[in-house]
Amino acid sequence: MDKKRVSFLSIFVFLAINVISLSKVIEGFYGKEYGHVYSFMIVALISTGLATIAFFTWRKQEYKS
């Protein structure tokens, strides 16, 4: 697989991880399990950063002349 396809698919994987992590953050917050809130928030922030990097990598490959 080429770099463009890997970047495109990884965007969706990282966004799915982000959605799941943020739902766990909300459940932990309302359940007053604050240890879970911090750990899943860190995972969500890391997955957001990785999705952003994957987006810029995909964009670079997509519009490469």
Secondary structure, 3 states (H helix, E strand, C coil): CCHHHHHHHHHHHHHHHHHHHHHHHHHHHHCCCHHHHHHHHHHHHHHHHHHHHHHHHHHHHHCCC
